[in-house]
Amino acid sequence: MPRKRTRKANRKAKDSVFVDLFHQKKYCLQLFKSLHPEMDVTSSDIKTITLKHIVVDRQYNDLGILVQDKLIILIEAQSKWSDNILLRLWFYASDTYLTQIKNNPAWDVHDTKAIPLPPPEFVVIYTGNRDIPPTVSLREHFFKNANVPIDLIAKVIRQEGNDIIGQYITFCHVFDDMVKNYGQTRKAVEETIRICRDKGVLAEYLRDREEEVIEAMVMLFDQQTAVEQYGDRREAEGEAKATAAATERDKRRVLKLFAKGNSPEEIADDMELDLKLVKEWLAAPSMA
């Protein structure tokens, strides 16, 4: 039983990095260019639409991006394979389109004219060890019938490489090895970062965000330990502390960016925070 909880904690730690990494526009742009090098886009052409906050235990390993209002890409990062990933992507797409329709007053599902929905693309970034084919099909895995009039096909990326996706996969593999060597400890996280930086893997991100990455990953280890020792009540307390700590990290980053000369508007846009919240933080005595 403890082994199962340990694997869960390890997945959360890696997925927290996935969310934090691709929450930043420049890395989200690199991710898109890895998928579509033929398209000429800038960071202003890309909008994250379903990303969750770092270390919060929800669908934190999901990423949705809208590109030039013409293409929706829905991505899941997984270290443990499950065919149900296809179902989650299906539900994920439905929820995303419903949100898009609700947010566009010109779109009416009761109108006779077809709504110009951006076409979807589905990607699974898999960091586990199973031999998964390059594409997986909802129809094939669930219905076993070629005549079923519905399907969803997802591209599976699992190879290490030089692009941002391949580097994230390498980071996860190195982290798994370090946890085997050092357990769920700060040492495992620090060694992962050291090795990856030496190899040039996510080097810029890890240089700029080393403190935040270590804090987030170690916090997830500590939270899991609390769950094992004290049960579900302690888990809720640990999540509350994790959320508060994540907010404090955001506040410190806001202050750092402001000190470098960034305007509140630029900071809010870069960190995808509410502008009013950024201004409140900057005006607070503790932020002065």
N, C-alpha and C positions, 0 to 999 in steps of 0.2 A: 504493500500500500504506500509506504513512503516514497518508493521509486516513482510511482505515478505522479505524486505531488511534485517531486523534483523536476520531472520532465515538463510539467505545467509551468513551474516557475521559470525554467530555462526558456521556454517559448515566449513567455511574457517579456523577459528581459530583451530578447532579440527583437521582438515586435515593437517594443518601446523605441528602439533605435530606428526601425523602419518608419514609424510615424514621425519622429522628430526630424529625421533626415529629409523626408519628402514633404514635410510641412513647409520647408524653405523653398522659395520659388526657383532659385538657381539650380537646386538639385532635382526638383520636380521637372524643370525644363530638360535637364540632362537625361532623366528617366524617359521622357517622351521622345527625345532624339534617339535614344537607344532603340526604341520601338519603331520609330518612323524617321530614319535619317534623311529620307527623300523630301520631307516637308520642311519648308522654311518658316519657322515660327520663332517668336521671342517669348520671354516670360510674361509679357503683357497679354499674349494670346491665350494663356493657360490659366484656368481658374479651378482651384480645388473645390469640390462640391460635397464630399461626404467624409472628409477626414476627421477623425476623432482626436482628442487631446492626449498628449503623452502621459503614460502610466495610469490612465484611468481604465478600469477593467470593463470595457464594453467592446464594441467592434473595432478595437484599436489597430488591428492589422489590415483594415480595409482602406482603400484609397480610390476616390473617384475624381476624375479630371475632365473638364469640359474644354475643348480646344476650338477656338475661333467660332464658338457656337455651332460647330459643324460635326463634332465627333465627341462621343462620350466613351471614355476608357475606364473600366471598372477592374480594379486590381486587388487580389488577395495575396498576402505573404503567409506561407504555411511551412512549418517545419515537421508537422505530422500530417501525412496524407489521409484524406477521407474523400470518398466519392461524393459525399454530401456537400463538398465545396461547390459543386455545380448547382445544387439547390439554393445555396446561399447566394451565389451570383445571380441566379434567376430572381430571387426575392429582392436582392439588392438593386437589380435593374428596374424592377417594377416600382419600388419605393423611390428610386432616383427620378424616374420619368414622372411619377405622380407629383413629386416636389417641383420639377421643372414646369409642369402644366399649371400647378397652383400659383406659381410665382410669375406666370406670364398671363396678364389679363386679356391678351388678344387671342389666347387659345381656349377653345371651348369644345369639350368632347362631344357635345350634343349638336355641334355644327355639322353641316353636310360636307364641308371641305376638310380634307385630311390635314391634321396638325403636322407641321414640318419638323418632326422629331429628329434630332441628330442621331445618326446610326451608332450602335454600340460596338464595343470591342472588349473582349474579356481576356484577362491575363492572370495566371497564377504563378507567383514566384515561389518555387519550392526549394527548401534548403535541407530536406531530409535525405535519406539514403535509399529509398525505394526506386526501382526502375520504372519511372512514369513516362508514357509516350509524350511526344511533343505537342499533341493536341488531345483533348478529352471531350467527349460528347454526352450531353444530358440524355438524348434519345438512346444511345448505345448502353449507357450504364444503368438507366432506370427502367426503360420501357422494352428493351430487347426486341424492338419491332420497327422495321424500317418504314412501315406505313403510318406510324404515329405522326400526326401533322404538327409537331412542335419539336424544336431542338435548340440547344445552346451549345456552342463550341468554344472552348477556352484554350488559349495558347499556354503551354507550360514551359517556363524557363527555369532551368536547374543547373546550368553550367557556370563555373567561375569564369571570369573574363576581365577585360580592361575597362569596359564601360561601367556606368554607375550601378547597373543591376548586377553584373558579374562581380563587382567589388563588394556589394552588399552580401552576396552569397558567400564570397570568400570570408568576409567578416564573421558570418554565422558559423562557418565551418571551423575557423580558428577559435571562436568562442566555445564551441562544443568541446574541442580538444582541451582547452584550458580548464573548463569545468571538470573534465575527467581527471586532470592533473591536480587541481587545487580545490575542487568542490565549489559550492556556491559562496564564494568569498570575494572580497575586494581585490585580492591578489589575482584571481582569475580574470576579472574585468581589466585590471591594469595591464596584465600581461597580454591580453587580447589587443588592447589599444597600442601597446608598444610594438608588438609584432606587426600589426597592420600598418602602422605608421612607417616602420622600417621597410616594409614591402611596397609602400606607396598605395596602400589600399584605404580608400576613404580618407586619405592623409589630410587634406584641407579641412574636411568636416571634423575629424577627430582633433586636429590642432585647435580649431576655433571653439569646439564644444566639448572638449575633454572632461572638464569638471562636471558639466551637466549630464554627460553620458554616464560617467562613473556613478554620480549620485542617483540617477534614475534606475540604473541596473542593480546597484547594491540595495536600493530601497525596495525593489521588488523581491530580492532575496530575503531581506529582513521581514517584509510583509508576509511572505510565505512561511517563514519560521514562526511568526506570531500565530498564523492560522493553525499550524501543526501543534503548537503548544496550548493555545487558548480557545480554539474553535472559531465558529462563525462570528461571534460577537466581536472578537478581536480583529477579525478580517475587516469588518465594517470600520472599526476605528483606524486600522492601518490604511485603508483606502482614503479616509478623510484626511489623515496626515499626509498621504502621498499627494492628494489634490492640493492641499495647502502648500506643500513644498514646491510643487510644480508652479503654482502661482507666484511664489517668492522668486523662483528662478526667472520667470517671465518679467517680473518687476525689475530684477537686477539687469536683465538684458535690455529692457527699455531704457534704464538709466545709462547703461554703457553706450547704447546707440545715440542717445540724446547728447551725451558728453562728446561724442565724435562729430557732432554737428548735424545729425539727422533731425528733421522736423517731426513733430508729433504725427503729422499725416503720413510721412514716409515710414515711420516706425510702425504705425498701425497697419499700413499696407504690406510691409515686409513680413511682419509677424502674424498677419491675418487676425488682428485684434480689433475690438471696437474702439473707434477714435475717442469717444467719450471716456472710456475706461483708461486709455493711455494718458489722456490729459489729467484725469483724477489721480492717477499714480504719480505723475510728474509734479503735481501740485501738492501732494501730501508732504508734511514736514519730514517724514522719514526718508523721503526720496530726494530731498534737497541736498 
